[in-house]
């Protein structure tokens, strides 16, 4: 029997919040120093090729902070950690005050997935905030799936012009909390199902794929105009290069929907493409779902995937169940 989400939340939430803060502080210090000394180009320089994605200069202090944290925690308790840079690592106490590598997942400790910076390209150009994304699954004998992730933390890494840092945290079945400075509130995306006067983005990341995504988008809004009497002049677009950031905006009610169709469309034509990966969205999906959003695969089926560094992830997010019920049939027809 799996550990109840409330027990995992009480046991691990403070630790994960502190980890997210530690990563954010390291990145902001590095970024601000680079900006102040005229060394911003170094933030955009490729440092290495990680297990799941390219590691840029701005990523290096985040990965270093995470490595130190892993050793510190593993001295106290066994755990498994997945990051885009290193893949899965299994660590635990060696009985002598140090750390030893473990053979696999079956050690009785949590399984944690972290993306230290989701939105790297925005942040390294000081354009928009990025997010640290953490998801936690309880103990288990093997690699977890998204359905096993019961705790999520998403913490903002602000651009240099802002010192405001928002944090979302959630446990399955227990709701999502937004912490914004001294203010704290539960998120609830409500039941408004309007078909216009809001943001309805279709994520168009690669120039070579924009025409294909735009064709689906055009059919979708044509159907909204015809069948839902939507004023499509007031259906706004936003291209935020951060899936976690997109899910935060959905959870806040800023987005009415978000569609990332990249992997879905590529698979349909037998091609490969750059996509979101499980570590980009795992913790953010928990937060958005607990705020009242509905997250599905592009064909409307349940959104579930292995937590690894290779699986391509496409998804559609609806701000609430009422919006999904009204608009999802039009997306299905458009696809």
Secondary structure, DSSP 8 states (H G I E B T S, - for coil): ----HHHHHHHHHHHHHHHHHHHHHHHHHHHHHHHHTT-GGGGGSEEEE-SSSEEEHHHHHHHHHHHHHHHHHHTTS-EEEEETTTEEEEEEE-SSSSEEE-SSSTTSS-EEEEEEEE-HHHHHTTSS-EEEEEEEE---SS--BGGGEEEEEEEEE--TT----EEEEEETTS-EEEEETTEEEE----S---SSSEEEEE---SGGGHHHHHHHHHHHHHHHHHHS---GGGEE----S-HHHHHHHHHTTSEEEEEE-HHHHHHHTT-----EEHHHHHHHHHHHHHHT-EEE-TTSSB---B-SSS-EE-EEEESSHHHHHHHHHHHHHH-
